Amino acid sequence: QVQLVESGGGLVQPGGSLRLSCAASGTIFSIKTMGWYRQAPGKQRELVAIIYSGGSTNYADSVKGRFTISRDNAKNTVYLQMNSLKSEDTAAYYCNMYSTRTLRDYWGQGTQVTVSS
């Protein structure tokens, strides 16, 4: 069974940067979207950024201008470059891939990002 494996989370000071990566352990065919979501304690999971197969992107207003999503289709990998991090960015970050072949959402296990001085 294909799994998504995330890496790159950790503790960073306000204003710092982190780069998250998410790779599929096997081949997922016909990936339409790759995205990053986050969930802070006591809050609902929210979309952070999404990138479509054609390369277009959408971002949550709260991260526009600070975060950049990118993908490597050949490697079934998605990245999230996070700059100018704020304490309110603290959350568990989850990657997601949606396949139009299997009509399934695939989720990673989550990686913790903590922004604190």
N, C-alpha and C positions, 0 to 999 in steps of 0.2 A: 504494500500500500504506500502510495506517495505521501511523504510528509514534507512540511515546510520547516526549515531550520533557520532560526534567526540568530544574529550575533551583533555585537557592537554596543550594547547597552552598558550603562555604568553610572558612576557618580561624576558630576561635572559642576564647576562653579558657574554662577550666572555670567552670561556673556560668552561662555565657552561653546565648543562645538563637539558634536559626535556624528559618526556615520554608522547607520544601521544597514545590515545586509540580510537578505532572506533568499535562500536557495532551496529549490525543490530537490528532494532526495532521489527522485526518479523523473521520468519524462511526463510532462503534462501537455497534452496536445490542445491546440486551438485556444490558447489563453487570450481572452478578450481584455481583461483588466487585471492589473496588479495594483495593490493598494496597501496603505498603512492606516491602521486605526489605533486609537489609544483609549485607555480606561483608567481614570484616576479613582482612588478610593471613594466610595459613596456616590459615584457618578456613572452615567450610562456610557457605553462605548461609543466613541464618535469617530467619524472619518477625518483623517488628517490630510491625506493626499492620495490621488489616484492617477494612474497613467494607463491610457488605452493602447491597443495594439498598434495604432497608427502613430502614436507618439504624443498625442495631445494629453494635457494634464489639467487637473483641478485641485485646488487647495482650500482648506478651511481658512476663513478670513483671519483667524488668529495666528496662522503661520505663514501667510503670504509674505514674500520678500525675505523670509528667514530660512525656510526649508525648501529643498529641491529633491524631487523624486526622479529616479531614472531606472531604466531596465536594460537587461541584456537578454534578448530573446533566445539567443543560441544557448545560453547557460541556464535559462529559466530562473533568472535571478533579478531581484528588485532591490534598489538601494534608497535610502533616505538620508540625505545630507542635512544636518540640523546645525544652524549657526545662530549666534546671538540668543542662546538659550535662556529661558526665564524660569523662575520657580514654578510658574503655572504650567510649564511643559512636563512637569513631573508626572509620570504615569507608567503603566505597563503598555508597551507598544506591540501590536500584533500585525503581522503581514497577512495578506489575503490574495488569492488568485482565483479567478473565475474562468472555467473552461466551457466553451460553447460545444465542445465534443461530448463531455460527460454531463453537462448542465449542473455542475457541482461547484460549490465554494470550497476552497482549501484554506485552512488556517494554520498559522504557526502557533507555537506554544507560548509566545510572549517573551519579551525582554524588557527588563526594568530600566527606566531612565529616571535618574534623580538629579535635580538641579538644586544645589544648595551650597552655601558658603560655609 
